[in-house]
Amino acid sequence: MSLPDRQSIKLALLEVLSDQRVHRSAEIDDKLIRRFELTPEQRAEVTKAGRTKFGNEIDWVKVDLGKRAFINKVMNRHYQITPLGLEELKVKTTPRLADSPEDVSSSGLGSDFEKEVELQRALRANIEQIEVGLKITDGGREAVVASGRIDITAQDREGNTVLIELKSGIADRDAVAQIASYLGDSVNSAHGLRGMLIAHDFSPRALSAARMVSCLELHRYGYRFTFEKM
């Protein structure tokens, strides 16, 4: 299997940086390796100069995105997305609107919802598809906690606080760790805390990790923007 093309790496790298925080090169590389699910053989491929081929591709992409002012090199091996980069990401991942619900297939929904902001928009408009009585309480804005931004904060019909994290495509165990950290940040300030992780699908590692977070539920989005509890 060949390595992902540079355009795919560019888009994925911008998505990694889309939280607008400063990320270390090692963290970026690790996320991209998991994002593309590279095999040990692919990760071991090297150039004539002895560098890993995938690492070399990532560095080439960083240089190109830097020249186009889509990312900033904040310090040595530390990068952050720019407003131009966010706008480029929005343009590249905004789904084409279907003419009718029948035009949206379940197999194509993952790519149509590649950008989490589009999934968030659909979910905010249809929050009770996940759970009857669920109401959004964040005023339409992502709540900020120590470890990042919570996609959606809601309240269930029992009055419990529900933190919702959205992932386009397949969620891996780092997504479980992310929502778990948000729950940890909020444990002393929220009543009856619960978490929900929503994705098009979940890797085996995500499913394993989620079993250890008792207050976390996994939901898969699918055909016609429906949500089903795992």
C-alpha positions as CSV (number, residue, x, y, z in Angstrom):
1,M,0.0,0.0,0.0
2,S,1.3,3.4,-1.0
3,L,1.7,6.3,1.4
4,P,-1.1,9.0,1.4
5,D,-0.6,11.8,-1.1
6,R,0.6,15.2,-0.1
7,Q,-2.8,16.9,-0.6
8,S,-4.4,14.4,1.9
9,I,-1.5,15.0,4.3
10,K,-2.0,18.8,4.0
11,L,-5.7,18.6,4.8
12,A,-5.2,16.1,7.7
13,L,-2.4,18.3,9.2
14,L,-4.7,21.4,9.1
15,E,-7.4,19.4,10.8
16,V,-4.9,18.3,13.6
17,L,-4.1,22.0,14.1
18,S,-7.7,23.2,13.8
19,D,-8.1,23.5,17.6
20,Q,-5.8,26.6,17.2
21,R,-3.4,25.4,19.9
22,V,0.3,25.0,19.5
23,H,1.3,21.5,18.7
24,R,4.7,19.8,18.8
25,S,6.0,18.1,15.6
26,A,6.1,14.7,17.4
27,E,2.5,15.1,18.4
28,I,1.5,16.1,14.8
29,D,3.4,13.2,13.3
30,D,1.8,10.7,15.7
31,K,-1.7,11.9,15.0
32,L,-1.1,11.7,11.3
33,I,0.3,8.2,11.5
34,R,-2.8,7.1,13.4
35,R,-5.1,9.1,11.1
36,F,-3.9,7.2,8.1
37,E,-3.5,3.9,10.0
38,L,0.0,3.3,8.6
39,T,1.3,-0.2,8.8
40,P,4.7,-0.9,10.5
41,E,6.1,-1.5,7.0
42,Q,4.9,1.9,5.8
43,R,6.3,3.6,8.8
44,A,9.6,1.9,8.3
45,E,10.1,3.0,4.7
46,V,13.1,5.3,4.3
47,T,14.5,7.7,1.7
48,K,18.0,7.3,0.2
49,A,19.1,9.8,2.9
50,G,17.9,7.5,5.6
51,R,14.9,9.5,6.7
52,T,11.4,7.9,7.0
53,K,9.5,8.6,3.9
54,F,6.3,9.6,5.7
55,G,8.2,11.9,8.0
56,N,9.8,13.5,5.0
57,E,6.4,14.0,3.4
58,I,5.1,15.7,6.5
59,D,8.0,18.0,6.7
60,W,7.5,19.0,3.0
61,V,3.9,19.7,3.7
62,K,4.8,21.9,6.8
63,V,7.1,23.9,4.6
64,D,4.5,24.4,1.9
65,L,1.8,25.3,4.4
66,G,4.1,27.8,6.1
67,K,5.0,29.5,2.8
68,R,1.3,29.9,2.1
69,A,0.8,31.4,5.6
70,F,-1.6,28.6,6.5
71,I,0.5,27.6,9.6
72,N,3.1,29.4,11.7
73,K,6.2,27.9,13.2
74,V,5.9,29.3,16.7
75,M,9.2,28.0,17.9
76,N,11.5,25.1,17.0
77,R,9.3,22.1,15.9
78,H,6.1,23.8,17.3
79,Y,3.3,24.8,14.9
80,Q,0.0,26.6,15.0
81,I,-2.7,27.2,12.4
82,T,-3.4,30.7,11.2
83,P,-6.7,32.3,10.3
84,L,-5.9,31.7,6.6
85,G,-5.3,28.1,7.4
86,L,-8.7,27.8,9.2
87,E,-10.4,29.4,6.2
88,E,-8.6,27.1,3.8
89,L,-9.7,24.1,5.9
90,K,-13.3,25.3,5.8
91,V,-13.3,25.7,2.0
92,K,-11.7,22.3,1.5
93,T,-14.1,20.4,3.8
94,T,-17.4,22.1,3.4
95,P,-19.7,19.4,2.0
96,R,-21.7,19.9,-1.2
97,L,-25.4,20.2,-0.3
98,A,-27.5,17.4,-1.7
99,D,-30.5,18.2,-3.7
100,S,-32.6,15.8,-1.6
101,P,-32.2,13.4,1.3
102,E,-32.0,10.5,-1.1
103,D,-28.8,12.0,-2.6
104,V,-26.9,11.4,0.7
105,S,-25.7,7.8,0.9
106,S,-24.6,6.2,4.1
107,S,-21.3,5.3,2.5
108,G,-20.6,8.9,1.5
109,L,-21.6,10.5,4.7
110,G,-18.2,10.1,6.4
111,S,-16.5,12.3,3.7
112,D,-19.4,14.7,3.5
113,F,-19.0,15.3,7.3
114,E,-15.2,15.4,7.2
115,K,-15.2,18.7,9.1
116,E,-16.4,18.5,12.6
117,V,-18.0,21.9,12.4
118,E,-20.5,20.6,9.8
119,L,-21.4,17.7,12.1
120,Q,-21.7,20.1,15.0
121,R,-24.1,22.3,13.0
122,A,-26.3,19.4,12.1
123,L,-26.3,18.0,15.6
124,R,-27.2,21.3,17.3
125,A,-30.2,21.5,15.0
126,N,-31.3,17.9,15.8
127,I,-30.0,17.3,19.4
128,E,-32.9,15.2,20.5
129,Q,-32.0,12.6,17.8
130,I,-29.4,11.5,20.3
131,E,-31.6,11.4,23.3
132,V,-35.1,12.5,24.1
133,G,-35.2,15.6,26.4
134,L,-31.6,16.6,25.7
135,K,-31.2,20.4,25.6
136,I,-28.1,22.5,24.6
137,T,-27.0,24.8,27.4
138,D,-23.8,26.4,26.0
139,G,-25.6,29.2,24.2
140,G,-24.3,28.0,20.8
141,R,-20.7,28.4,21.7
142,E,-18.0,25.9,22.6
143,A,-17.2,25.9,26.3
144,V,-13.5,26.3,27.2
145,V,-11.9,24.2,29.8
146,A,-8.2,23.6,30.8
147,S,-7.7,20.9,28.3
148,G,-9.5,22.4,25.3
149,R,-12.9,23.3,23.8
150,I,-16.0,21.2,24.4
151,D,-17.9,20.9,21.2
152,I,-21.4,20.9,22.8
153,T,-22.5,21.2,26.4
154,A,-26.1,20.0,27.1
155,Q,-28.4,18.9,29.8
156,D,-30.5,15.7,29.9
157,R,-34.1,15.5,31.2
158,E,-32.8,14.4,34.7
159,G,-30.8,17.7,34.9
160,N,-27.4,16.0,34.4
161,T,-24.7,17.9,32.4
162,V,-23.7,16.1,29.2
163,L,-20.4,16.9,27.4
164,I,-20.4,16.0,23.7
165,E,-17.3,15.5,21.6
166,L,-17.6,15.2,17.8
167,K,-15.2,13.4,15.4
168,S,-15.6,13.1,11.7
169,G,-14.7,9.7,10.2
170,I,-13.3,7.0,12.5
171,A,-12.5,8.0,16.1
172,D,-9.4,6.5,17.7
173,R,-8.5,6.2,21.3
174,D,-7.1,9.7,21.4
175,A,-10.7,10.9,20.9
176,V,-11.7,8.9,24.0
177,A,-8.8,10.5,25.9
178,Q,-9.9,13.9,24.8
179,I,-13.5,13.6,26.0
180,A,-12.2,12.0,29.2
181,S,-10.0,15.0,29.9
182,Y,-13.0,17.4,29.4
183,L,-14.9,15.3,31.9
184,G,-12.1,15.5,34.3
185,D,-11.9,19.3,34.0
186,S,-15.6,19.6,34.6
187,V,-16.1,17.0,37.4
188,N,-16.2,19.6,40.2
189,S,-18.4,22.1,38.5
190,A,-21.1,20.1,36.8
191,H,-24.0,18.1,38.1
192,G,-24.4,14.4,37.3
193,L,-21.7,14.5,34.6
194,R,-21.9,12.4,31.5
195,G,-19.9,12.3,28.2
196,M,-20.8,11.4,24.7
197,L,-18.4,10.7,21.8
198,I,-20.0,10.9,18.4
199,A,-18.2,9.7,15.2
200,H,-18.9,7.9,11.9
201,D,-17.3,4.8,13.4
202,F,-14.8,3.8,16.1
203,S,-11.5,1.9,16.0
204,P,-11.0,-1.2,18.1
205,R,-8.6,0.8,20.3
206,A,-11.3,3.5,20.9
207,L,-13.8,0.8,21.9
208,S,-11.4,-0.7,24.3
209,A,-10.5,2.6,25.9
210,A,-14.1,3.7,26.2
211,R,-14.9,0.6,28.3
212,M,-12.8,2.1,31.1
213,V,-14.7,5.4,31.2
214,S,-18.0,4.5,32.9
215,C,-19.8,7.8,32.3
216,L,-19.0,7.9,28.5
217,E,-21.3,6.8,25.7
218,L,-20.4,6.2,22.1
219,H,-22.8,7.2,19.3
220,R,-22.4,6.6,15.6
221,Y,-23.8,9.1,13.1
222,G,-25.2,7.7,9.9
223,Y,-27.8,7.9,7.1
224,R,-29.8,11.2,7.0
225,F,-27.9,12.5,10.0
226,T,-29.4,10.0,12.5
227,F,-27.6,9.1,15.7
228,E,-27.7,5.7,17.3
229,K,-26.3,4.7,20.7
230,M,-23.6,2.1,20.6
